[in-house]
Amino acid sequence: MIIDANTIFGFWPRRNVDISIERLDEIITGFGVSRALTSSARGILYDYVGGNRETIEMAARYSWGIPVATVDPREYLGNLDEIERVRDQGVQFIRLFPEHQKWPADYLPFHRIMEKLGEYPEIVVMLPAVHGFANLVDLCKRYDNRFIVTGVMFSFLGECLEAFRFCPNFNITIELLNSVDAYETCAALGYLDRLHFGSNAPFSYFSSAYEMVTKSRLSADDKAAVLSGNMERLVR
């Protein structure tokens, strides 16, 4: 069983790549993925309300779909209402995209959003590693939400292990954790349950992330935990 914690669908004007829902569905079904967390590119780039509607409609149409909503702190008015709206519709994951929207970690409207999300600890918050590990640890300590950090490269492994040590609610996706011993190190230190398979499809090759797990020296049970078991425990 595979649960992919990092996918996007829609249209991406900044890069010549097919990330249509049809292409994503082809990847998901082709690799036998059972469930996938996904967000609309529209919500990331210019219209988070419309993008969230697309995402929720997609999840109703595709049996594998788990909707991941978003808000944009640059558009100050409406963010908090949108969080309430998507929560009322059963959305469990909210992802923010400072790497594409170019706002800093100390951006005050973002912290207003975090205060709202902190009222609902059942909501899982997704942020990129480029937000900065010290900032991410501070958020994890301040709020009871579970956090999933995307885009963690091997060069961040030391900081990542320290974040695991400080914060039991700190988790990562593994799409860039391309080291021969990163998974084994996490397992040896007792942090394997914080790792979640993510491919970044259709932007990235699904098989690249998948084979990093399957060709690791983890036990079969540990590989299954990373590929699906850890996320299965989070999804309602």
N, C-alpha and C positions, 0 to 999 in steps of 0.2 A: 504494500500500500504506500502511496505517495501523497503528501499534502504539500503543495507549493505555496509558500508564504510571501512570495514576491513576484507579482505579475502586473502588467498594465495593458490596457486596450484602448483603441481609438485611433486618433490621427496625430502624428508628431511632425509639425512643420519645420522643426529645427534639424531634422536628420532624415535622410532618404531610407526609411525602413518601414516595412509593413507591420504595423502593430494592430491591425484590425481585429475585431472580435472573432472573425472567421479564422484568421491566422492563429490567434491564441487558442481557439477551440481545436484546431488541427494539431497543434503541439500537445495540448493537454490530452486529447484522446489518443494521439499517436504514441505517447510515452506511458499510457496507462495511468495517468494521474487521477486520483479519486476526487480530490477537492483542491481548489486554488483560491487564495486571497487575491483580489484584483481591484484596481481603481481605474476610473476613466481619465484619460489624458486631458479631456476637456476640463475636468475639475481641477487639474493641476495648473493648467496654463492660463485659463481666462474665465471660467464660469463654474465655481464649485457647486452651486445649487443645481444647475443643469447637469453637471457631471455626476453628482451624487444620485440624481434621478436615473440617469443612464446606468449607473453601477447597480442600483437596486433592481431595476428592470432586467438587467443582464442576469443577475443571480436568480431571478424568478424564471428566466428562460432556459438557463443552462444548469443542469443538475449539479455540476461540479462547482458552481460559483459561490464564493463567500464574499459579500460586499465589503469593501473597505472605503469608507467615506473620507472626505477631506474638507478642510476650510483653509482660507487664505487670510492670514493676519494683516496683509496690506489693505484688504477691504474691511475696514474696521466695523462698519455697521452690518449686522446680520449674522455674524459668526456664531454667537451664542445661541440665537434662535435656531440656526441650522443644526447645531449639535443636539439640541432638544428634539428637533424634528426627526433626524436620522436615528436617534436613540429610540424614539417612540416607534419607529418602524423596524426595530429589532437589530440594528447595526451594532456590532460588538467591537469593531476595529476602526480607529480613526488614524489616518496617516498624514503627516505634514511634510512639505517638500521645500525646505529652505534652499536646497541645492539648485533648484530650478527657478525659484521665485526671488532668490538673492536677498533674503533678509537675514540679519545676524542673530546669534544666539541670545544676545541681550535685548532683542527687539521687544519693546514693552507690550505691544498688542499680542504678541505670542504668549507672554506670561499671563495676560488676561484670559486667553483661551485655555491655558493650562489650569488656571484656577477653576474654570468651569468643568473641565474634564476631571479634575480632582474630586468634584462632587459625586462622580460616578465611577468608583474604583473598579467596577466590572468592565469598563471600557479599556481595551488594550490600545496603548498609544505607540505609534510607529514613527521613528525619526531616523535620519541618516547619521552615519558615523562622522561625517564632516561637520556635524553640529558641535563636535568636540567632546571628548570623553569626560573631562572635568565638568562640563556643563550637563552632560547626560547623567552623570552620577549625582549631581546636585538635584536634578529633577527626580531621580529615583528615590532619593532620600526624603524629598519633600512631599511626594505624593504616593499613595498606596496603589495606584494603577500599575499594571504590568507594562513594561516597556520592551519593545522589540526594535533593535537597531539594525538597519540595513547597510550594505556596502562596507562591511568590515574586512579590510585587507589583512594579509599576514603581517604586514609591518605594524599593524595596530594590536597584534596579539597580546603583547605585554600589558598595554593599557586595558585591553578587554578582560584579561584575567584579573587584574586589580578591580575592575568594575564588578565582575562576578563576586569577588571576595567582599566588597563593600555592600553590595546591593542584591538581595535575593530576588528582586523583581526585575533585574536586568537580563535581557535575552538578546540574541542576535540571529540574523539569517546568515547563511554560509556561502552565498554565491561568489564571493571574492576571497574566501579563506583558502587560498590555493597553496597549501604547504603539505609536505609529505607527513608531517607529524603534528599538525595543529589539532586535529581531532583526537588523536591519542593523548596529547597533552591535556586537553580539556577533560577527557575521560579520567585520566590518572589523578587529576586534581579534584574530581567530583563535580564537574560542571557540565557534564554531557547533556543534562536535562535542560540546559539553557540554549542549546543549539537547535535551530529550525531550518529545514531545507527551504531554500529559495533559489529560483533560477534567474530572475530578472527577465524572463521571457515576455514578449518576443524580441526585446532589445538584444539579449544575449543568447548564446546557444544553450539550450536546456541541458544537453548531454555534458557540457563542461562542468556544471555544478553537480550533476548527478554522479558522474564518474569520480569526482573528488571524494564523494562519500563511499560509493560502492567499491572503489579500489583502495580505500584506506585499510589500515590494519585493525580497525574496530571489529569486535565480535558481530556476529549476525544480529543479535538482539540489539546491540548498540547502534548498528546501522539502521535498523528498523525504527529505533527511537528517534534518530535524527530525521529520517525520511518522512515520518508520519506520527509516531507515538507521542512525541513531546507536544506537537501542535494539537493533536487529537484531544489532549487533556484540557486545552485552552478553549476550544471551540464549543460553544453551547449547542 
